[in-house]
């Protein structure tokens, strides 16, 4: 049962990553089609952020009412509709249409992200092994594949609208097929849970929101911002800051994703052997070094190496904070929901803010704010230490 469930969630993570990077790989062209400035692109990206945050909030309601499987299936319809609308916006060069499309897609993506992470923590608890980094590696593999397909489509002159339409159909089909192997009702409140919640005192209801939970949320916020900034702005930063071609900027983005995948694939056993705290501290240092070298703009060769380090360092933060949030099973759903909300909210709301800053300081200089976020996250790394033993 757990094996098919695990593989289904792996496919869902991979598919979501593929769809996300598919449109990211075409952002330089989309900017040109829309005749948008960097600041205007920041406003357009705000549609994705607003929709995603709404989806993150709604996900908790959907999961607790009907379970994670239902939330993922519902999200598939929103993401499909958003992508089709985005393809239309690219075809007619409509900035408002693209904004609305990203809002709808973001709402579905936010809902799916919370639900699939909750499913992942439940699988992790049942098989008693660290698997969330591998699930997030699947997301990164999907993003790498999406970026690779994006490069090919650019080379062969496939239009942005046709590209996104193909991805929309693939996304919808894969999610609907995969959810057949996901058990119904995971995360759903039972009758006993609802009764206990109604009878609990206000102080009992706040027990889950302790200092550790808040610290994990802050870490997720900072480290997801580090990852999200790379996902949204590396292609444009390479074009504007290093004067590379559109296709080569996507290849460099692929280097970042390769670093992410490498870190997440090898980290599971290392975390179980050496502990979360040590691994996360090493990751934070690597991310800081890589980002600093990108900002300094020494050479394109060193930049590519630094981008890999940035990806390697950013690979563990978000999945590790989600794992830590699921340590105490009594309040796991609430903790994971909050940490996921903080993380995905920051990864989507932060990059548009970075766009506004880039309008005044340039993209590379705006990355200094991302470097500050890495340093802040480093102050809270002790909070990911395991509480519930998984043996």
C-alpha positions as CSV (number, residue, x, y, z in Angstrom):
1,X,0.0,0.0,0.0
2,X,2.7,2.5,1.1
3,X,4.8,1.6,-2.0
4,X,2.2,2.6,-4.6
5,X,1.2,5.6,-2.5
6,X,4.9,6.7,-2.3
7,X,5.4,6.3,-6.0
8,X,2.2,8.2,-6.7
9,X,3.3,11.2,-4.6
10,X,6.7,11.0,-6.3
11,X,5.0,11.4,-9.7
12,X,2.9,14.3,-8.4
13,X,6.0,16.1,-7.0
14,X,7.8,15.6,-10.3
15,X,4.8,16.7,-12.5
16,X,4.4,19.9,-10.4
17,X,8.1,20.7,-10.8
18,X,7.9,20.1,-14.5
19,X,4.9,22.4,-15.0
20,X,6.4,25.2,-12.9
21,X,9.8,25.3,-14.7
22,X,8.1,25.0,-18.1
23,X,6.7,28.5,-17.8
24,X,9.7,29.8,-16.0
25,X,11.9,28.8,-18.9
26,X,9.9,31.0,-21.2
27,X,9.9,34.1,-18.9
28,X,12.5,36.1,-20.9
29,X,10.4,35.6,-24.1
30,X,7.1,36.2,-22.2
31,X,8.6,39.5,-20.9
32,X,9.4,40.5,-24.5
33,X,6.0,39.4,-25.8
34,X,4.3,41.5,-23.1
35,X,6.8,44.4,-23.6
36,X,7.1,44.5,-19.8
37,X,9.8,46.0,-17.7
38,X,11.4,44.1,-14.8
39,X,9.2,46.0,-12.4
40,X,6.1,45.1,-14.5
41,X,7.1,41.5,-14.5
42,X,7.3,41.7,-10.7
43,X,3.7,42.9,-10.7
44,X,2.6,40.1,-13.0
45,X,4.4,37.6,-10.8
46,X,2.4,39.0,-7.9
47,X,-0.7,37.3,-9.5
48,X,1.1,33.9,-9.0
49,X,1.9,34.8,-5.4
50,X,-1.6,36.0,-4.5
51,X,-3.2,32.9,-6.0
52,X,-0.7,30.6,-4.3
53,X,-1.2,32.1,-0.9
54,X,-5.0,31.8,-1.3
55,X,-4.4,28.2,-2.4
56,X,-2.2,27.5,0.7
57,X,-4.9,28.8,3.0
58,X,-7.7,26.9,1.3
59,X,-5.6,23.7,1.2
60,X,-5.9,23.3,5.0
61,X,-9.7,23.6,4.8
62,X,-9.9,21.1,1.9
63,X,-7.6,18.6,3.5
64,X,-9.2,18.7,6.9
65,X,-12.7,18.4,5.3
66,X,-12.1,15.8,2.6
67,X,-8.5,14.7,2.8
68,X,-5.3,15.3,0.8
69,X,-6.3,13.2,-2.3
70,X,-9.4,15.4,-2.8
71,X,-7.3,18.6,-2.5
72,X,-4.8,17.4,-5.1
73,X,-7.6,16.4,-7.6
74,X,-9.2,19.8,-7.1
75,X,-5.9,21.6,-7.6
76,X,-5.5,19.8,-11.0
77,X,-8.5,21.7,-12.4
78,X,-7.2,25.1,-11.2
79,X,-3.7,24.5,-12.6
80,X,-5.0,23.2,-15.9
81,X,-7.3,26.3,-16.3
82,X,-4.5,28.6,-15.3
83,X,-2.1,27.2,-17.8
84,X,-4.6,27.3,-20.7
85,X,-5.3,31.0,-19.8
86,X,-1.6,31.7,-19.6
87,X,-1.1,30.3,-23.1
88,X,-3.9,32.5,-24.3
89,X,-2.3,35.5,-22.6
90,X,1.0,34.8,-24.4
91,X,-0.8,34.5,-27.7
92,X,-2.6,37.9,-27.4
93,X,0.2,39.6,-25.5
94,X,-2.2,40.5,-22.7
95,X,-0.6,41.5,-19.4
96,X,-3.9,41.4,-17.5
97,X,-4.8,38.0,-18.9
98,X,-1.3,36.6,-17.9
99,X,-1.8,38.1,-14.4
100,X,-5.2,36.3,-14.0
101,X,-3.8,33.1,-15.4
102,X,-0.9,33.1,-12.9
103,X,-3.4,33.8,-10.1
104,X,-5.5,30.7,-11.1
105,X,-2.5,28.5,-11.6
106,X,-1.0,29.7,-8.3
107,X,-4.2,28.8,-6.4
108,X,-4.1,25.3,-7.7
109,X,-0.3,25.0,-7.1
110,X,-0.6,26.2,-3.6
111,X,-3.3,23.8,-2.7
112,X,-1.4,20.9,-4.3
113,X,1.8,21.8,-2.6
114,X,0.3,21.7,0.9
115,X,-1.6,18.4,0.2
116,X,1.3,16.6,-1.3
117,X,3.7,17.6,1.5
118,X,1.1,16.4,4.1
119,X,0.9,13.1,2.2
120,X,4.7,12.9,2.3
121,X,5.0,13.5,6.0
122,X,2.4,10.8,6.7
123,X,4.3,8.3,4.5
124,X,7.6,9.3,6.2
125,X,6.0,8.6,9.6
126,X,4.6,5.2,8.5
127,X,7.8,3.8,6.9
128,X,10.0,5.5,9.6
129,X,12.6,6.9,7.1
130,X,13.5,10.4,6.0
131,X,12.0,10.7,2.5
132,X,10.9,14.3,2.1
133,X,14.2,15.4,0.6
134,X,13.8,12.7,-2.0
135,X,10.2,13.9,-2.7
136,X,11.5,17.4,-3.1
137,X,14.3,16.0,-5.3
138,X,11.6,14.6,-7.5
139,X,10.2,18.1,-7.7
140,X,13.6,19.4,-8.7
141,X,14.0,16.6,-11.3
142,X,10.7,17.7,-12.7
143,X,11.9,21.3,-12.9
144,X,15.1,20.3,-14.5
145,X,13.2,18.2,-17.1
146,X,10.8,21.1,-17.7
147,X,13.8,23.5,-18.2
148,X,15.4,21.1,-20.6
149,X,12.2,20.8,-22.7
150,X,12.0,24.6,-22.6
151,X,15.5,24.8,-24.1
152,X,14.5,22.4,-26.9
153,X,11.2,24.2,-27.6
154,X,13.1,27.5,-27.8
155,X,15.7,26.0,-30.2
156,X,13.0,24.5,-32.4
157,X,10.9,27.7,-32.4
158,X,7.9,26.3,-30.6
159,X,5.7,29.2,-29.5
160,X,5.1,30.0,-25.9
161,X,1.4,29.4,-26.1
162,X,1.7,26.0,-27.8
163,X,4.4,24.9,-25.2
164,X,2.1,25.9,-22.3
165,X,-0.9,24.2,-23.8
166,X,1.0,20.9,-24.1
167,X,2.2,21.2,-20.5
168,X,-1.4,21.9,-19.3
169,X,-2.7,18.7,-20.8
170,X,0.2,16.6,-19.5
171,X,-0.1,18.1,-15.9
172,X,-3.9,17.4,-15.7
173,X,-3.5,13.8,-17.0
174,X,-0.7,12.9,-14.7
175,X,-2.3,14.3,-11.5
176,X,-5.6,12.6,-12.2
177,X,-4.0,9.2,-12.9
178,X,-1.6,9.4,-9.9
179,X,-4.3,10.3,-7.3
180,X,-6.0,6.9,-8.0
181,X,-3.1,5.3,-5.9
182,X,-3.4,7.8,-3.1
183,X,-5.5,6.7,-0.1
184,X,-8.6,8.8,0.5
185,X,-9.0,10.8,3.7
186,X,-5.4,11.4,4.7
187,X,-5.3,14.5,7.0
188,X,-9.1,14.6,7.2
189,X,-10.5,15.4,10.6
190,X,-12.4,12.5,12.2
191,X,-15.5,12.9,14.2
192,X,-13.4,12.4,17.4
193,X,-11.0,15.1,16.2
194,X,-13.8,17.6,15.7
195,X,-15.4,16.8,19.0
196,X,-12.0,17.1,20.8
197,X,-11.4,20.4,19.0
198,X,-14.8,21.8,20.1
199,X,-14.3,20.8,23.7
200,X,-10.7,22.0,23.9
201,X,-9.9,25.2,25.9
202,X,-8.4,28.2,24.1
203,X,-5.0,27.4,25.8
204,X,-5.1,23.8,24.6
205,X,-5.8,24.9,21.1
206,X,-2.7,27.0,21.1
207,X,-0.3,24.3,22.4
208,X,0.9,23.5,18.9
209,X,2.0,27.1,18.2
210,X,5.1,27.1,20.4
211,X,8.5,28.6,19.9
212,X,9.8,25.7,17.9
213,X,6.9,25.9,15.5
214,X,7.4,29.6,15.0
215,X,11.2,29.1,14.5
216,X,10.5,26.4,11.9
217,X,8.1,28.7,10.1
218,X,10.7,31.5,10.0
219,X,13.3,29.1,8.6
220,X,10.9,27.8,6.0
221,X,10.1,31.4,5.1
222,X,13.7,32.4,4.7
223,X,15.0,29.3,2.9
224,X,12.0,29.0,0.6
225,X,12.6,32.6,-0.4
226,X,16.2,31.6,-1.3
227,X,14.9,28.8,-3.5
228,X,12.0,30.7,-5.0
229,X,14.2,33.7,-5.9
230,X,16.4,31.4,-7.9
231,X,13.5,29.7,-9.6
232,X,11.9,33.0,-10.7
233,X,14.9,35.2,-11.4
234,X,18.0,33.2,-12.4
235,X,17.2,33.2,-16.1
236,X,16.6,36.9,-16.2
237,X,19.6,37.6,-13.9
238,X,21.9,35.8,-16.2
239,X,20.5,37.6,-19.3
240,X,20.6,41.1,-17.7
241,X,23.6,40.7,-15.3
242,X,25.9,38.4,-17.3
243,X,24.7,39.2,-20.9
244,X,24.1,35.6,-21.9
245,X,21.6,34.3,-24.4
246,X,18.1,33.2,-23.5
247,X,18.8,29.6,-24.1
248,X,22.1,29.7,-22.2
249,X,20.4,31.4,-19.2
250,X,18.0,28.4,-19.1
251,X,21.0,26.0,-19.1
252,X,22.5,27.9,-16.1
253,X,19.1,27.6,-14.4
254,X,19.4,23.9,-15.1
255,X,22.8,23.9,-13.2
256,X,21.0,25.3,-10.1
257,X,18.4,22.6,-10.4
258,X,21.2,20.0,-10.7
259,X,22.6,21.3,-7.4
260,X,19.2,21.0,-5.8
261,X,18.6,17.5,-7.0
262,X,22.1,16.3,-6.0
263,X,21.6,17.6,-2.4
264,X,18.2,16.1,-2.0
265,X,19.0,12.7,-3.5
266,X,22.0,12.0,-1.2
267,X,20.7,13.7,1.9
268,X,18.2,11.2,3.2
269,X,20.7,8.6,4.6
270,X,23.1,11.4,5.7
271,X,20.3,13.0,7.7
272,X,19.4,9.7,9.4
273,X,23.2,9.1,10.2
274,X,24.5,12.6,11.2
275,X,21.3,14.4,12.1
276,X,19.4,17.3,10.6
277,X,21.1,20.1,12.4
278,X,24.7,19.5,11.0
279,X,23.5,18.9,7.5
280,X,21.3,22.0,7.4
281,X,24.2,24.2,8.8
282,X,26.5,22.9,6.0
283,X,23.7,23.6,3.5
284,X,23.2,27.2,4.7
285,X,27.0,27.9,4.4
286,X,27.1,26.5,0.9
287,X,24.1,28.6,-0.2
288,X,25.6,31.8,1.2
289,X,29.0,31.2,-0.5
290,X,27.4,30.4,-3.8
291,X,25.0,33.4,-3.8
292,X,27.8,35.8,-2.7
293,X,30.0,34.7,-5.7
294,X,27.0,35.3,-8.1
295,X,26.5,38.8,-6.7
296,X,30.2,39.6,-7.0
297,X,30.1,38.9,-10.8
298,X,33.7,37.8,-11.1
299,X,33.4,35.7,-14.2
300,X,30.7,33.6,-16.0
301,X,32.6,30.3,-15.3
302,X,32.8,31.1,-11.5
303,X,29.1,32.1,-11.7
304,X,28.1,28.7,-13.0
305,X,30.0,27.0,-10.2
306,X,28.5,29.4,-7.7
307,X,25.0,28.7,-9.1
308,X,25.6,25.0,-8.4
309,X,26.6,25.7,-4.8
310,X,23.6,27.9,-4.4
311,X,21.3,25.0,-5.5
312,X,23.2,22.5,-3.4
313,X,22.9,24.7,-0.3
314,X,19.2,25.5,-0.9
315,X,18.2,21.9,-1.4
316,X,17.6,20.8,2.2
317,X,16.1,23.8,4.0
318,X,12.5,23.6,3.0
319,X,12.0,19.8,3.1
320,X,13.9,19.5,6.4
321,X,11.7,22.1,8.1
322,X,8.6,20.3,7.0
323,X,10.0,17.0,8.3
324,X,10.7,18.7,11.6
325,X,7.2,20.1,11.7
326,X,5.8,16.6,11.4
327,X,7.8,15.2,14.4
328,X,5.0,15.4,16.9
329,X,2.1,13.5,15.5
330,X,-0.6,15.0,17.8
331,X,-0.4,18.4,16.0
332,X,1.4,17.3,12.8
333,X,-1.2,18.5,10.4
334,X,-1.4,22.0,11.9
335,X,2.4,22.3,12.2
336,X,3.1,21.1,8.6
337,X,0.3,23.3,7.3
338,X,1.8,26.4,8.9
339,X,5.4,25.6,7.9
340,X,4.3,24.8,4.3
341,X,2.2,28.0,4.2
342,X,5.2,30.1,5.4
343,X,7.6,28.4,3.0
344,X,5.5,28.4,-0.2
345,X,4.2,31.9,0.7
346,X,7.7,33.2,0.9
347,X,8.9,31.4,-2.3
348,X,6.1,33.0,-4.2
349,X,5.6,36.4,-2.5
350,X,9.3,37.1,-2.1
351,X,10.4,37.0,-5.8
352,X,7.9,39.8,-6.9
353,X,9.3,42.0,-4.1
354,X,12.8,41.2,-5.5
355,X,11.5,42.4,-8.9
356,X,10.6,45.8,-7.4
357,X,14.0,46.0,-5.7
358,X,15.8,45.0,-9.0
359,X,14.1,47.9,-10.7
360,X,16.2,50.3,-8.5
361,X,19.3,48.3,-7.7
362,X,19.6,45.7,-10.5
363,X,18.9,42.0,-10.1
364,X,22.3,40.9,-9.0
365,X,22.4,43.6,-6.3
366,X,18.9,42.7,-5.2
367,X,20.1,39.2,-4.5
368,X,21.8,40.8,-1.4
369,X,18.4,40.6,0.3
370,X,18.3,36.9,-0.4
371,X,21.8,36.5,1.2
372,X,20.4,38.2,4.3
373,X,17.5,35.7,4.4
374,X,20.1,32.8,4.3
375,X,21.9,34.3,7.3
376,X,18.7,34.7,9.3
377,X,17.7,31.1,8.7
378,X,21.2,30.1,10.0
379,X,20.3,31.5,13.4
380,X,17.4,28.9,13.9
381,X,19.0,25.7,12.6
382,X,19.0,24.0,16.0
383,X,15.2,23.8,15.9
384,X,15.2,21.0,13.2
385,X,16.6,18.5,15.7
386,X,14.4,15.4,15.8
387,X,11.9,15.0,18.6
388,X,10.1,11.8,17.5
389,X,12.6,9.1,16.8
390,X,12.0,7.3,13.5
391,X,13.5,3.9,14.1
